[in-house]
Amino acid sequence: MPRLAANLTMMFTEHPFLDRFAAAAKAGFTAVEFLFPYAYPAEEVGKRLHDNGLAQALFNLPPGDWDAGEKGFAALPERFDDLKASLATALPYAQATGVKRVHLMAGIAERSDAKAVEAFIKSVTWAAEFFAPHGLDVVIEPINARNVPGYFLNDFTFARDLIRDLKIPNLKLQFDIYHCQIIHGDVTMRLREMIDIIGHIQIASIPSRHEPDGEELNYPFLFAELDRLGYAGFVGCEYNPRGKTEEGLGWFAPYRRVKP
């Protein structure tokens, strides 16, 4: 059975961010993820998490100026100092939440640019080495060009080859099924091929990015496949609810974990 994590950036937005932890726990989730916690004190984020008996599945490293369109800077050679500073910014949040993996965003750059590729490899290696002594994995996520035009890491095969070539123990793949279906399709076979390097999975319906209860993919089948493959990590629910979050959780009922 999947270890489902509510994405608090996209779900439970009827509540202020810090109140979404309690809402997720009340709905039956035992884990959460979110994009960026940095607008709130690390201690307060950790307190809300632990007071509600939740595990932190994932969050993103600082992306730069998100409102201005920045989506990370790992592939931007001129932003390496910003990359290094972002790791130090994220560390207190990792310590306060007990998270075991963080997402390093690549940024807007051309993968045909050799300097961008070199910068990405340098950044990925640096980040993984920075977080390794703290027991943290770094995950990288291919993102489709429809949602984020120009994103450097927009191919699962490239990400797979990079991870396998670098052979860094705490560098993993963030396998967002929504993005994979849009970029490549053939999700089940790609899960089977890449399961050994997957550190986190995310879900949403395709193409609408709503609740994972229909449209192109059969999620009960995919959840059973993950069990068959022995995947024991979290599955993040990174979707936009059609209406109020709680009213759209019918799909979640069979997977709701009862707390002891």
C-alpha contacts under 8 A as a table, 3 or more apart, distances in Angstrom:
res1	aa1	res2	aa2	distance
1	M	223	F	6.93
1	M	224	A	7.34
1	M	227	D	6.46
1	M	255	Y	6.62
2	P	223	F	6.29
2	P	226	L	7.71
2	P	227	D	7.46
2	P	232	A	7.71
2	P	234	F	7.00
2	P	235	V	6.42
2	P	255	Y	7.03
3	R	31	A	7.72
3	R	232	A	7.56
3	R	233	G	6.75
3	R	234	F	4.88
3	R	235	V	5.77
4	L	29	F	6.93
4	L	30	T	7.57
4	L	31	A	6.70
4	L	234	F	5.90
4	L	235	V	4.80
4	L	236	G	5.83
4	L	237	C	6.79
4	L	255	Y	7.83
5	A	29	F	6.48
5	A	30	T	6.93
5	A	31	A	4.49
5	A	32	V	4.36
5	A	33	E	6.11
5	A	57	A	6.67
5	A	234	F	6.50
5	A	235	V	5.92
5	A	236	G	4.62
5	A	237	C	5.90
6	A	11	M	6.81
6	A	24	A	6.67
6	A	29	F	6.64
6	A	31	A	6.51
6	A	32	V	4.59
6	A	33	E	6.08
6	A	236	G	6.10
6	A	237	C	5.17
6	A	238	E	7.33
7	N	10	M	5.75
7	N	11	M	5.70
7	N	32	V	5.76
7	N	33	E	4.75
7	N	34	F	5.08
7	N	35	L	7.99
7	N	236	G	6.31
7	N	237	C	5.46
7	N	238	E	5.33
7	N	239	Y	7.59
8	L	11	M	5.05
8	L	12	F	6.36
8	L	13	T	7.42
8	L	17	F	7.20
8	L	20	R	6.35
8	L	21	F	7.53
8	L	32	V	6.69
8	L	33	E	6.20
8	L	34	F	5.12
9	T	12	F	7.97
9	T	13	T	7.24
9	T	17	F	7.62
9	T	33	E	7.98
9	T	34	F	5.12
9	T	35	L	6.15
10	M	13	T	6.46
10	M	34	F	7.92
10	M	238	E	6.59
10	M	239	Y	6.21
10	M	240	N	5.58
10	M	241	P	7.64
11	M	238	E	7.86
11	M	239	Y	7.17
11	M	240	N	6.56
11	M	241	P	6.59
11	M	245	T	5.97
12	F	15	H	5.96
12	F	20	R	5.80
12	F	23	A	6.90
12	F	24	A	7.31
12	F	244	K	7.46
12	F	245	T	5.43
12	F	246	E	7.63
13	T	16	P	6.78
13	T	17	F	7.20
13	T	20	R	7.36
13	T	245	T	7.75
14	E	244	K	7.16
14	E	245	T	7.86
15	H	19	D	5.89
15	H	20	R	5.84
15	H	23	A	7.96
16	P	19	D	5.40
16	P	20	R	6.52
17	F	20	R	5.31
17	F	21	F	7.80
18	L	21	F	6.34
18	L	45	V	7.13
18	L	48	R	6.82
19	D	22	A	5.69
19	D	23	A	6.61
19	D	48	R	7.89
20	R	23	A	4.86
20	R	24	A	6.01
21	F	24	A	5.25
21	F	25	A	6.29
21	F	32	V	7.66
21	F	48	R	6.26
21	F	49	L	6.17
21	F	52	N	6.68
21	F	54	L	7.82
22	A	25	A	5.13
22	A	26	K	6.07
22	A	48	R	7.57
22	A	52	N	5.88
23	A	26	K	5.09
23	A	27	A	6.23
24	A	27	A	5.11
24	A	28	G	6.53
24	A	29	F	5.50
24	A	30	T	7.88
24	A	32	V	7.68
25	A	28	G	5.18
25	A	29	F	5.05
25	A	30	T	6.23
25	A	52	N	6.22
25	A	53	G	7.52
25	A	54	L	7.05
26	K	29	F	7.37
27	A	246	E	7.07
28	G	256	R	5.69
28	G	257	R	6.40
28	G	258	V	7.12
29	F	32	V	7.43
29	F	54	L	7.72
29	F	256	R	6.75
29	F	257	R	7.01
30	T	53	G	7.00
30	T	54	L	4.97
30	T	55	A	6.33
30	T	257	R	7.20
30	T	259	K	7.97
31	A	54	L	4.91
31	A	55	A	4.43
31	A	56	Q	5.73
31	A	57	A	6.24
32	V	54	L	6.88
32	V	55	A	6.39
32	V	56	Q	5.33
32	V	57	A	5.79
32	V	58	L	7.56
32	V	236	G	7.51
33	E	56	Q	5.96
33	E	57	A	5.29
33	E	58	L	4.93
33	E	59	F	5.81
33	E	236	G	6.70
34	F	37	P	7.30
34	F	58	L	6.81
34	F	59	F	5.28
34	F	60	N	7.46
35	L	59	F	5.26
35	L	60	N	5.19
36	F	39	A	7.79
36	F	59	F	6.22
36	F	60	N	5.73
36	F	61	L	7.18
36	F	62	P	6.92
37	P	40	Y	6.03
37	P	42	A	7.64
37	P	45	V	7.40
37	P	59	F	7.65
37	P	93	Y	7.61
38	Y	41	P	7.08
38	Y	42	A	7.55
38	Y	62	P	7.81
38	Y	90	A	7.95
40	Y	44	E	6.98
40	Y	45	V	6.78
41	P	44	E	5.34
41	P	45	V	6.43
42	A	45	V	5.18
42	A	46	G	6.17
42	A	92	P	6.32
42	A	93	Y	4.90
42	A	96	A	5.99
42	A	97	T	7.92
43	E	46	G	5.13
43	E	47	K	6.07
43	E	93	Y	7.69
43	E	96	A	5.90
44	E	47	K	4.95
44	E	48	R	6.21
45	V	48	R	5.34
45	V	49	L	6.24
45	V	93	Y	7.79
45	V	96	A	7.46
45	V	97	T	7.18
46	G	49	L	5.07
46	G	50	H	6.11
46	G	93	Y	7.58
46	G	96	A	4.91
46	G	97	T	4.66
47	K	50	H	5.26
47	K	51	D	5.75
48	R	51	D	5.24
48	R	52	N	6.33
49	L	52	N	5.58
49	L	53	G	6.53
49	L	54	L	5.36
49	L	55	A	6.99
49	L	56	Q	7.37
49	L	97	T	6.99
50	H	53	G	4.96
50	H	54	L	5.80
50	H	55	A	7.56
50	H	97	T	7.81
51	D	54	L	7.76
55	A	97	T	7.79
55	A	98	G	7.76
55	A	99	V	7.52
56	Q	97	T	6.15
56	Q	98	G	6.68
56	Q	99	V	5.06
56	Q	100	K	7.93
57	A	99	V	5.98
57	A	100	K	7.12
57	A	101	R	7.19
57	A	234	F	6.31
57	A	236	G	7.66
58	L	99	V	6.25
58	L	100	K	7.27
58	L	101	R	5.61
58	L	102	V	5.61
58	L	103	H	7.23
59	F	101	R	7.49
59	F	102	V	5.38
59	F	103	H	6.22
60	N	63	P	7.72
60	N	102	V	5.54
60	N	103	H	4.48
60	N	104	L	6.33
60	N	105	M	7.40
61	L	86	S	6.57
61	L	87	L	6.89
61	L	90	A	6.05
61	L	102	V	6.40
61	L	103	H	5.84
61	L	104	L	5.60
61	L	105	M	7.14
62	P	72	G	7.00
62	P	86	S	5.58
62	P	87	L	7.88
62	P	89	T	7.65
62	P	90	A	7.12
63	P	66	W	6.24
63	P	70	E	6.41
63	P	71	K	5.22
63	P	72	G	3.83
63	P	73	F	6.82
63	P	105	M	6.58
63	P	107	G	7.85
64	G	70	E	5.69
64	G	71	K	6.81
64	G	72	G	5.70
64	G	73	F	7.13
65	D	68	A	5.37
65	D	69	G	6.61
65	D	70	E	5.23
65	D	71	K	7.79
66	W	69	G	5.12
66	W	70	E	4.86
66	W	71	K	6.28
67	D	70	E	7.27
70	E	73	F	7.71
70	E	107	G	6.59
70	E	108	I	7.18
71	K	105	M	6.35
71	K	106	A	6.92
71	K	107	G	4.53
71	K	108	I	6.46
71	K	151	Y	7.71
72	G	104	L	7.42
72	G	105	M	4.63
72	G	106	A	5.24
72	G	107	G	4.20
72	G	108	I	7.58
73	F	76	L	5.10
73	F	79	R	6.05
73	F	80	F	7.48
73	F	82	D	7.71
73	F	83	L	6.50
73	F	105	M	6.81
73	F	106	A	5.53
73	F	107	G	4.68
73	F	108	I	7.55
74	A	77	P	7.75
74	A	79	R	7.54
74	A	80	F	7.13
74	A	83	L	6.47
74	A	104	L	7.33
74	A	105	M	6.41
74	A	106	A	4.55
74	A	107	G	6.23
74	A	119	A	6.58
74	A	120	F	5.05
74	A	123	S	5.32
74	A	124	V	7.12
75	A	106	A	5.28
75	A	107	G	6.02
75	A	108	I	7.62
75	A	109	A	6.57
75	A	116	A	4.83
75	A	117	V	6.39
75	A	118	E	7.64
75	A	119	A	4.99
75	A	120	F	4.14
75	A	121	I	7.90
75	A	123	S	7.38
75	A	152	F	7.04
76	L	79	R	5.47
76	L	80	F	7.07
76	L	107	G	7.09
76	L	108	I	7.95
76	L	109	A	7.02
76	L	116	A	5.83
76	L	119	A	6.13
76	L	120	F	7.30
77	P	80	F	5.91
77	P	115	K	6.89
77	P	116	A	6.42
77	P	119	A	5.11
78	E	81	D	7.84
79	R	82	D	5.18
79	R	83	L	6.29
80	F	83	L	4.84
80	F	84	K	6.31
80	F	119	A	7.83
80	F	123	S	7.15
81	D	84	K	5.14
81	D	85	A	6.25
82	D	85	A	5.05
82	D	86	S	6.09
83	L	86	S	5.14
83	L	87	L	6.70
83	L	123	S	7.19
84	K	87	L	5.47
84	K	88	A	6.97
84	K	127	A	7.70
85	A	88	A	5.33
85	A	89	T	6.37
86	S	89	T	4.94
86	S	90	A	6.22
87	L	90	A	5.20
87	L	91	L	6.24
87	L	127	A	7.01
87	L	130	F	7.67
88	A	91	L	5.35
88	A	92	P	7.67
89	T	92	P	6.83
89	T	93	Y	7.90
90	A	93	Y	5.44
90	A	94	A	6.41
91	L	94	A	5.04
91	L	95	Q	6.22
92	P	95	Q	5.02
92	P	96	A	6.02
93	Y	96	A	5.01
93	Y	97	T	6.05
94	A	97	T	5.34
94	A	98	G	5.59
94	A	99	V	5.34
94	A	100	K	7.58
95	Q	98	G	5.28
95	Q	99	V	7.28
99	V	102	V	7.66
99	V	136	L	7.59
100	K	135	G	6.73
100	K	136	L	4.79
100	K	137	D	6.17
101	R	136	L	5.22
101	R	137	D	4.48
101	R	138	V	5.63
101	R	139	V	6.76
101	R	199	G	7.84
102	V	136	L	7.31
102	V	137	D	6.46
102	V	138	V	5.17
102	V	139	V	6.08
103	H	138	V	5.87
103	H	139	V	4.83
103	H	140	I	5.86
103	H	141	E	7.46
103	H	174	Q	7.76
104	L	124	V	7.55
104	L	127	A	8.00
104	L	138	V	6.58
104	L	139	V	6.24
104	L	140	I	5.67
104	L	141	E	7.94
105	M	140	I	6.75
105	M	141	E	7.41
106	A	120	F	6.89
106	A	140	I	7.88
106	A	151	Y	7.24
106	A	152	F	6.00
106	A	153	L	6.28
107	G	151	Y	5.82
107	G	152	F	5.96
107	G	153	L	7.96
108	I	150	G	5.31
108	I	151	Y	4.49
108	I	152	F	5.41
109	A	113	D	7.77
109	A	116	A	6.64
109	A	150	G	6.23
109	A	151	Y	6.17
109	A	152	F	4.86
110	E	113	D	5.41
110	E	116	A	6.91
110	E	150	G	6.95
110	E	151	Y	7.68
110	E	152	F	5.69
111	R	114	A	7.29
111	R	116	A	6.55
111	R	117	V	6.24
111	R	152	F	5.58
111	R	153	L	7.44
112	S	116	A	7.97
112	S	117	V	7.82
113	D	116	A	5.30
113	D	117	V	6.49
114	A	117	V	5.09
114	A	118	E	6.12
115	K	118	E	5.01
115	K	119	A	6.03
116	A	119	A	5.01
116	A	120	F	6.09
117	V	120	F	5.10
117	V	121	I	6.28
118	E	121	I	5.28
118	E	122	K	6.19
119	A	122	K	5.05
119	A	123	S	6.04
120	F	123	S	5.08
120	F	124	V	5.98
121	I	124	V	5.19
121	I	125	T	6.07
122	K	125	T	5.27
122	K	126	W	6.08
123	S	126	W	5.07
123	S	127	A	6.01
124	V	127	A	5.25
124	V	128	A	6.12
124	V	138	V	7.90
124	V	171	L	7.93
125	T	128	A	5.25
125	T	129	E	6.16
125	T	168	I	7.69
126	W	129	E	5.23
126	W	130	F	6.04
127	A	130	F	4.99
127	A	131	F	6.23
127	A	138	V	7.06
128	A	131	F	5.37
128	A	132	A	5.91
128	A	137	D	6.82
128	A	138	V	5.68
128	A	168	I	7.50
128	A	170	N	6.23
128	A	171	L	6.21
129	E	132	A	5.26
129	E	133	P	7.60
130	F	133	P	7.02
131	F	134	H	5.30
131	F	135	G	6.64
131	F	136	L	5.30
131	F	137	D	6.96
131	F	138	V	7.54
132	A	135	G	5.23
132	A	136	L	5.54
132	A	137	D	6.89
132	A	170	N	6.64
133	P	136	L	7.56
136	L	170	N	7.00
137	D	170	N	4.49
137	D	171	L	5.86
137	D	172	K	6.89
137	D	199	G	7.85
138	V	170	N	6.15
138	V	171	L	5.05
138	V	172	K	6.20
139	V	171	L	5.88
139	V	172	K	4.70
139	V	173	L	5.21
139	V	174	Q	5.42
139	V	199	G	6.62
139	V	200	H	7.55
140	I	159	A	7.48
140	I	171	L	7.85
140	I	172	K	6.64
140	I	173	L	5.33
140	I	174	Q	5.48
141	E	153	L	7.07
141	E	159	A	7.74
141	E	173	L	6.24
141	E	174	Q	4.70
141	E	175	F	6.41
141	E	176	D	7.20
142	P	153	L	4.93
142	P	154	N	4.58
142	P	155	D	5.56
142	P	156	F	5.80
142	P	159	A	7.05
142	P	174	Q	7.64
142	P	175	F	7.63
142	P	176	D	7.77
142	P	179	H	7.10
142	P	180	C	7.78
143	I	147	N	7.51
143	I	148	V	6.88
143	I	151	Y	6.94
143	I	153	L	6.42
143	I	154	N	4.96
143	I	155	D	7.54
143	I	179	H	5.64
143	I	180	C	7.98
144	N	147	N	5.89
144	N	148	V	6.32
144	N	149	P	7.59
144	N	151	Y	7.76
144	N	154	N	5.51
144	N	155	D	7.90
144	N	179	H	5.37
144	N	180	C	7.65
144	N	182	I	6.54
144	N	183	I	5.73
145	A	148	V	4.96
145	A	149	P	4.36
145	A	150	G	6.38
145	A	151	Y	6.61
145	A	154	N	6.68
145	A	183	I	7.94
146	R	149	P	5.86
148	V	151	Y	5.78
151	Y	154	N	6.21
153	L	158	F	7.85
153	L	159	A	7.28
154	N	183	I	7.58
155	D	158	F	5.46
155	D	159	A	6.49
155	D	183	I	7.09
156	F	159	A	5.05
156	F	160	R	6.00
156	F	180	C	7.23
157	T	160	R	5.02
157	T	161	D	6.11
158	F	161	D	5.25
158	F	162	L	6.11
159	A	162	L	5.14
159	A	163	I	6.20
159	A	173	L	7.24
160	R	163	I	5.33
160	R	164	R	6.22
160	R	173	L	7.25
160	R	194	M	7.19
160	R	197	I	7.73
161	D	164	R	5.17
161	D	165	D	5.88
162	L	165	D	5.12
162	L	166	L	6.04
163	I	166	L	5.36
163	I	167	K	6.20
163	I	168	I	7.25
163	I	171	L	6.61
163	I	172	K	6.80
163	I	173	L	7.57
163	I	197	I	7.61
164	R	167	K	5.32
164	R	197	I	7.99
167	K	171	L	7.88
168	I	171	L	5.45
169	P	172	K	7.98
172	K	197	I	5.39
172	K	198	I	5.60
172	K	199	G	5.07
172	K	200	H	7.98
173	L	197	I	5.81
173	L	198	I	4.60
173	L	199	G	5.50
173	L	200	H	6.84
174	Q	198	I	6.12
174	Q	199	G	5.83
174	Q	200	H	4.79
174	Q	201	I	5.80
174	Q	202	Q	7.73
175	F	180	C	7.40
175	F	198	I	6.48
175	F	199	G	7.77
175	F	200	H	6.12
175	F	201	I	4.73
175	F	202	Q	6.41
176	D	179	H	5.42
176	D	180	C	6.22
176	D	201	I	5.39
176	D	202	Q	4.38
176	D	203	I	6.07
177	I	180	C	4.97
177	I	181	Q	6.05
177	I	187	V	6.89
177	I	201	I	7.11
177	I	202	Q	6.00
177	I	203	I	5.41
177	I	204	A	7.31
178	Y	181	Q	5.43
178	Y	182	I	6.50
178	Y	202	Q	7.45
178	Y	203	I	5.84
178	Y	204	A	5.61
178	Y	205	S	6.71
178	Y	206	I	6.11
178	Y	207	P	7.93
178	Y	209	R	7.36
179	H	182	I	5.22
179	H	183	I	6.04
180	C	183	I	5.14
180	C	184	H	5.59
180	C	185	G	6.11
180	C	187	V	6.50
181	Q	184	H	5.50
181	Q	185	G	4.04
181	Q	186	D	6.92
181	Q	187	V	6.06
181	Q	206	I	7.52
182	I	185	G	6.22
182	I	206	I	7.71
182	I	207	P	7.80
184	H	187	V	7.72
186	D	189	M	5.77
186	D	190	R	6.42
187	V	190	R	5.15
187	V	191	L	6.13
188	T	191	L	5.12
188	T	192	R	6.31
188	T	222	L	7.08
188	T	225	E	7.75
189	M	192	R	5.05
189	M	193	E	6.13
190	R	193	E	4.94
190	R	194	M	5.98
191	L	194	M	5.28
191	L	195	I	5.46
192	R	195	I	5.53
192	R	229	L	7.20
193	E	196	D	7.79
194	M	197	I	5.71
194	M	198	I	6.40
195	I	198	I	5.20
195	I	229	L	7.36
195	I	231	Y	7.45
198	I	201	I	7.42
199	G	233	G	6.82
200	H	233	G	6.22
200	H	234	F	5.95
200	H	235	V	6.54
200	H	236	G	7.70
201	I	233	G	7.72
201	I	234	F	6.47
201	I	235	V	4.77
201	I	236	G	6.09
202	Q	235	V	5.24
202	Q	236	G	4.37
202	Q	237	C	5.85
202	Q	238	E	6.07
203	I	212	P	6.76
203	I	235	V	7.04
203	I	236	G	6.28
203	I	237	C	5.34
203	I	238	E	5.88
203	I	239	Y	7.08
204	A	209	R	5.00
204	A	210	H	5.76
204	A	211	E	5.84
204	A	212	P	4.85
204	A	237	C	6.62
204	A	238	E	6.12
204	A	239	Y	5.06
205	S	208	S	6.00
205	S	209	R	4.76
205	S	210	H	5.25
205	S	211	E	5.78
205	S	212	P	4.48
205	S	213	D	6.78
205	S	214	G	6.46
205	S	215	E	6.22
205	S	216	E	7.12
205	S	217	L	7.06
205	S	239	Y	7.60
206	I	209	R	5.59
206	I	210	H	7.72
206	I	215	E	6.01
206	I	216	E	5.59
206	I	217	L	7.04
207	P	215	E	7.27
207	P	216	E	7.28
209	R	212	P	7.93
209	R	239	Y	5.34
209	R	240	N	6.07
210	H	239	Y	5.11
210	H	240	N	4.90
210	H	241	P	5.30
210	H	242	R	6.07
211	E	214	G	7.87
211	E	239	Y	6.17
211	E	240	N	7.05
211	E	241	P	5.95
211	E	242	R	7.30
211	E	248	G	6.93
211	E	249	L	7.83
211	E	251	W	7.65
212	P	219	Y	6.58
212	P	239	Y	7.95
212	P	251	W	7.18
213	D	218	N	7.75
213	D	219	Y	7.08
213	D	251	W	5.81
214	G	217	L	6.40
214	G	218	N	6.64
214	G	219	Y	7.79
218	N	221	F	5.53
218	N	222	L	6.51
219	Y	222	L	4.81
219	Y	223	F	5.97
220	P	223	F	5.12
220	P	224	A	6.22
221	F	224	A	5.16
221	F	225	E	6.17
222	L	225	E	4.84
222	L	226	L	6.20
223	F	226	L	5.11
223	F	227	D	6.42
224	A	227	D	5.06
224	A	228	R	6.22
225	E	228	R	4.90
225	E	229	L	6.12
226	L	229	L	5.00
226	L	230	G	6.25
226	L	231	Y	5.37
227	D	230	G	5.07
227	D	231	Y	5.90
227	D	232	A	7.77
228	R	231	Y	7.73
241	P	244	K	6.57
241	P	245	T	5.55
241	P	248	G	6.62
242	R	245	T	7.70
242	R	248	G	7.11
243	G	247	E	7.04
243	G	248	G	6.96
244	K	247	E	5.44
244	K	248	G	6.72
245	T	248	G	5.43
245	T	249	L	6.81
246	E	249	L	5.55
247	E	250	G	7.41
248	G	251	W	7.46
249	L	252	F	5.12
249	L	253	A	6.86
250	G	253	A	5.58
251	W	254	P	7.17
252	F	255	Y	5.47
252	F	256	R	6.05
253	A	256	R	5.24
